[in-house]
Amino acid sequence: MYSGRTMANQGFERPLRVVQTNLQIKDTTKINPVELARQIDELGGNALVFNVGGIYAWYDTDVDHHTKNPYLPEDTNLLEEVIEECHDRDIEFIGRVDFSKANDDVYAHKPEWFARTPDGDAKTIGAERPGDWPILRFTCLNSAYRKDGVALPVIEEIISSFDVDGIFYNAPHYITCHCDTCKRKYEDHYGEPLPDETVKFHEDWAEQCVRDNMEPRYRFIKDLDPDVEMVLYYDHNGDDLPEHAAMSDLVCTESQNILSLGHSDLPERWKPAQTMKIGNTVEDGPDPIGIIHSSPGMDWRHTGLPPAEYEYWLSQIPANKGTIWHSLTGIPDTIVDDRLLEVVRDVNHKTEQIDPLMEDATSVAETVLLWDDSEEAHALFNGLIQQQFPFDLLLREQAELDRFREYDLVVVPADWEFDPQFVDDLCRFVDSGGRLLVEGGLPDDADRLFELLGVADNPDLGEDLVASYSRLEGTENPLQRGMEDTDLLPHRGPVAYCDPADGAETLLTLVPQWSPLEAVGKPPERASLHVSHTDIPMAIAGSTGRTLYLPFRLSSLISEYQIDDHYRLLENAIDHLLGDRRTVQATSKQGLQLTPFETENGYLLHLVNGTGDRPLKTTTPVSDIDVELSLEEGLDVTGVRSAFSGERLDFLQDDSQVSFTVPSVAVWEAIHVHCESRS
Ligand SMILES: [Zn+2]
């Protein structure tokens, strides 16, 4: 029954639905291996992440200074039984290790393994916790504890003693440390002393320390057993993703929905989609893993997220081709909030239904947004996802011609660094038919870029404008669609003043600031526009018809004001560039996400609905979503149905276009468009 694993660096050979039981040592005796495996199965999971080693050993360890869980039963081999029961039910077993902290008595024997403050004090955690807990201290990432002292012997012991299918490295991150080992390493590396203040560290120091620790760790695991898959975190904004993907088999990240931060600090409603789109930028990598904690914040980890909010949050992971990983506090028998288990079960069962379709699915997005984690990139993400655009991301180090060629349109956020190679790649991309949207200022003397975008000369960045507008020029302006009854769009912020080059077309112009803010309201008798029309471009269509340059930050307007006009301007700009190359169009619904994929026998379109004020109290279904999908040449649609309910939808195929109406989406719907090749 047990299906086994695949070659190194490929991840597991089947799609996983992972359940992680963050165990409490005091509940150890409540773990019944038979019951636990049955419950994971019943929850729809096919992989269990279970504590194995590090802070506590969940087995009889022979490694010195590896603290054994004091509540472990003496008469049985709990870990072995859990693994056996999982394998009997075809559930992969992933062992969680955490070498970031260790017990106080380890510190007594090996104080040199622990992280220090600049004053030389050992760093502790939870010293003030009520109850009979020994003090826990942070270990130093560069210390022997994380290498030959404890970590490597423990991993070797685990892999040689137990039939684990994977190792999950919890907390592999760097924490600031001023121990002598770190001081020596820093000085060797940079030729200067380790500064007391963290802000003065070399920028790559933290990542260097992680790399020095994890790279050998990965090789060590693969040398011991190439079939054991190693799971490593990546930063949810993608900073370290390419490197971490190269030193692990699978990458994971958390999309925490921390309601306990307070209503005004909620994460963006599309955060899980964003983290999975970032994870999917790794070429030919296995699907990224999206870890979702069931709780509304770690301080409330014994309760669950509100069910409507939780379901919406979880659904974004599989809908964006991520592997779902449920992080729970405890085992089903110790979890007191049954509502959360119900949501886990529902989402897993839906995921299981589409797994065969999604396994080899590829994105059909025609647009790629360049991602540098800037405010502008976040804002354009907002603009694209809220308008139901299919789009992917590319990280800075991936932003090159070969990757651009997978798409029809490249969107470049303001303040992106235009080095000569990048400009060259953009020129070649557009030369070969690609489309390009650029916003914000441009670098000085970038003549090739100016020529590409239809800009005559160096733009001069002006002051922060208020009380100003952009004006939609001419009749039948492609940027005006849906806004035919107005000519003016609100504007604030700086403009890169420039002139259009010969052959370029100005689609938007600036209506300059007519008043300082203090005088905009009073008196209205004096509210006439100072100058109602200028030739200063706010949108330039290049002479090729394949570029559009916005010499202002549309992104900032979208994120700051969230006014429909700005969303619509972005949508019109992209539609104008794409023409008939847009793969999918759907009725615009606020709060609805659309992610289309090509599958072995057609297409699968995910619709995820987060309509309503967050955190969502109830699900507000959206109805009658009209969808138009462009098909690959030579395909005939043979059926359109819900991949979950099986309900068949009426459809109309017109040449290489199919249209249908999705009657209703509660939280997550997946529509399978089944196609056959025309014979
Ligand atoms: Zn250190």
Residues whose N, C-alpha, C, O or C-beta is under 5 A from the ligand:
A	BS01	ZN	A115 C140 C177 H178 C179 T181 C182
